[in-house]
Amino acid sequence: MRELFVAMLKEEWRIHSTMTGNLGFALFPIMIAGFTFMAAWILPVLPGIVPIDTLAFIVHALFALMGVMVGSFGIMGREFMNRRFGQASLIAYSSRSLPVSERRIFSVFIAKDVVFYLFLWVIPAVLGIAAAAPFIGLSPGLPPLLLLTFTLSFLEGLAIVFFLSTIYAHSPRIAGALIAGAALAIGGASLVGIGPAVLLPPYAFLLAPSALPLLASLVLIAVPGACSIVWATVDYPDATRRFPNALTGLVRRFRFFSNPWFVAKDALDLIRSEGGIAKLVFSFLMPLALIWVFLSVLFRFIPGISPLIVFAILLGVISSTTYNWLTEFESFSSYAFLPVDVRTVLMSKLQSYVVINIVSLAVLLAIAFGTGEAGLVVPAVLVFVSVSAYTLAVTVRLTGLYPSTMLYNARVFFTYIAAIAPVLLILIFSSIGHPWVAAAGVLLLPVAWILISRASLRWTVWEMPSY
Amino acid sequence: MHGIIEADGLTRTFGDVTAVDHVTLTIPQGELFGLLGPNGSGKTTMNKLMTGQIRPTEGTVRVMDLDVAEDPLGVRRKVGIIPEQETPPSFLTAEEYLHFVGKIRGLTDMEERANSWFNILEFRDKKEVLCKDLSRGTRQKLMVAQAFLHEPPLAFIDEPLINLDPVMQRTVKDFLQEYVFKGGTVFFSTHILGIAEEICTSFAILSEGSILHHGTIDELRMDNRKLEGFFLERVRGTAHA
């Protein structure tokens, strides 16, 4: 058991460090600590602007979301790895060749994910806050409490996604029904005035430490976690999936792009990979809905700022993460023996990205018209398109076809944040009182174009040394 | 002698390792040329150099009168390539993958071309299966089909028979011999000497990045020599030197 755990930890480290280098990856948690250290310095001034409870809830929700993301990656990791590194053989899928049961392997896999990502994200984040605590007058008892509540939030997200994926492996319908039921329950709870503390007990524990929220947190982790271990089935690629030729029809549909066959292939990758189109709903639309709710609540306390404009700016950043979906099964080695260059592959990804962004645009328009902010729809759309293009260009420049692994390189991540965060802050603050000023975001478009042009050259050299 | 492939002083290093070391080689049109060598001898690197997937550290290679370093896409447009590892996209079916490659190569009548290959390599029943769910052997068939889809005059193939059953190996061997008979040229990398002896017209032995011998199978036969013994003698002779 211990050997298996250690082997999986090493494997997880190597998955990341293969792409980012050992040092680059080792520096990642240090950089996270650095970020939270710096961010902590603004805590003393925030209570005058935003209720600290609201901020605490957002941060706890973010850690829960991180648990969901880590769990999702663990589940679909094999498909991703096979594309990236050829026929990958992860220990998690080796119960056929090792004298160890699937259940035991899955238990160790969960334990490995918990330990690895606690050390990668959660503990460094708390250490950064702890380091700043003496300078900003935080109570010395707060960092240990945050360590506990952040960890519980992270574990809650992780346990729930493992549980849902286990149910999904047995019956996608039951999993769908459970998700729909949970969404209805949450919606109903908010309608009858049940607050977010009930949905996220670790946050409730932070507000008022007592046995009940702690117990609720542990139950929300232990019960789904235990169920997913007991009912675990590891998905071996035995099931043969068949489809009639859908590529030709899609190529016709995307004929206005310069590389319609690549866009069509991306569409099929997205639809047929694990999670399918449900990924769009659960990994994209639901977080967007949550962010809109957060912003609507948050900006009640900040006069002069338009939630729609800020949402459009954040939507641009979040939309750029869909580039991960377009690249997660991609590797240039699949094309190296065909008359295709790196630039063509990257450009086709941008075209696919435009298609996905239609969903983001639809969300923005729906919110603008649905919340009575239609008057600001023009600057909102302009700033969304500009931020989305710019953030994507930075991502492509820094990570090529490998955003989901390259961003774990400390230097790359730092550059990514340094390139994006100031732009966002400038846009948000300049729009206070004058929402139309955000339309000046269109100035980012030529910058995006230059970055993407340079990215082509850079990644051509990286993929095909000396070309 | 003018060749369809002409390498001159071709060298590729990776850090301190010299994978291909000053290889000079001319392969005329119409050859079924076997590049033979033990594991790690530089065969795959040679293949990649000749198809513009990597650039030489020194030397030049011309393929079908194109300088590969100057026009790698031009070379890959003309030739067919079966890479060492079969990597068709996971979420396309076999049929969709052939159509995808056909689109990249600007081919028309893809339905006919694809169906013809499903028949030749006997995997019509798998055409609607996702590539990720195909067996290794069927994936290998798919890679053979994609390489010859555009009827190239020259094909670079790296261990194409390794995952195929004996019946399908015979089919592919027959196809390659007929292809060469009709004027095509094959650059065939392998370490399976029996196959090379059976189908190749000429061969070179590559060891530690250097060519130890370049000749024809007929010359060996005239000397009453077997390829395996000749190969081992040359390679071991180098290793012991």
Interface residues (C-beta under 8 A of the other chain):
Chain A: E79 N82 R83 G86 Q87 P237 A239 T240 R241 R242 F243 P244 N245 A246 L247 T248 V251 P260 W261 K265 L268 D269 I271 R272 S273 F329 S331 S333 S334 A336 F337 L338 P339 V340 D341 M464 P465 S466 Y467
Chain B: K48 T51 G52 Q53 I54 R55 P72 L73 G74 R76 R77 I81 I82 P83 Q85 T87 P88 P89 S90 F91 L92 T93 E95 E96 H99 F100 V101 K103 I104 R105 M110 E128 V129 L130 K132 D133 A147
